[in-house]
Amino acid sequence: MHRIYVHPLPVRIWHWINAVACVLLVLTGVQIRYVGLVDAVPFRIAVVVHNWIGFVLIANFFVWFFFYLFSDKIKVYHPELNPIKYYRGNLRQALYYGYGIFKGAPNPHHVSVYRKFNPLQSMTYQLIMLLLLPIQCFTGVLLWDLTRFSGTVAFFGGVRVVDTVHVLIFTVFVFYILFHAYLGTLGRTPTEKFKAMFDGFEEVEEGESADKAE
């Protein structure tokens, strides 16, 4: 067993800011959406906190985007160019999560510096970070100031359409956060993956690292 450094400091800082921001946005979003049913804090305070945390999330997104754009760590998001290997990798990982893990089967993915994500993780994170999160931030900004952005809101079909998209993606994020936290417990110990996001190191078996395939 040896340790490899796979989570650089900027990524860890981004991750935890993102995690706290998303949880706060979910909590305040529920308060705003179901006013009268949920009254943890006054409605006006919930709106103000939601808006400011939203801008923190947007700024944090650009930290993530530019770090990966201008560093060699972007390799962790490179897809498998061979379509057969790509779909085979996704299928193997899906079978592991849905069946193999309950039978004690080994994880088909071996962590390395440039392959820290398994095929399903890579696909999911790219979908979230490059599609859903930008749309959520965009619709959130529009809803933040409907007067200033009235023309843009009208262009996309009106407030109801923009708000519906925002709420639907919000729902996706709620389930994603829960599932992400659950998957974080599936290391060799329930806290192994969480610890790695604090110190940056993952533990791998000798000869297990996929770096040899780089």
C-alpha positions, 0 to 999 in steps of 0.5 A: 500500500502506498499513497499518491497525491491526486487532489491538489490544494486548489482543487480541495479548496474549490471542492469544499467551498463548492460543497458548503455553497451547494448545501446552503443554496439547497437549504435557502432554496427550499426556504424560498420555494416553500415559504409558509411551509418552511420558516427556518429563517425570515424569507428576506434573509433567505433570499439575500443569503441565497443570492450572495452564496450564488455569486460565491458559487459562480466565482468558485466555478471560475476558480475550477475552470481556469485551474484545469484549463491552464494546468496539466490536471485537465487530463483527469477529464480527458475521455477515452477516445476509443468508443468501445473502451469508453462504453465498456468502462462505463458498463463495468463501473455501473455493474460494479456500483449496482452489483459487484460492490455488494458481492465484495468485487474489486473496483475496476477503476484504479486511481492515479494522478491523471486518472483519479475519476472512473468513467462514470465519474468523469462523465457525470462531473463534466455534465454537471460542471460544463452544462448543468451548473452553468445553466443553473448559475445563468438562470439564477442571475436572471431571477436575481434581477428580473427587471434588469434582465427582463429582455433575456427572460422574455427571450427564453420564454418568460419567468415561468420557464426560467424558474422551472429550469432553475427548480428542475436543476435544483432538484437534480443537485439535491439528489446528486449531493446525496448520491455523491456523499454516499459514494464518498463512503465506498472507499476501503473505509467509510472515511477514506475518500473524505480524508483524501479531500482534506490532505490530497492523498489517496491510498492504492495497492502496490502496482495498482496505479493506472499511471503505467498506462499513461 
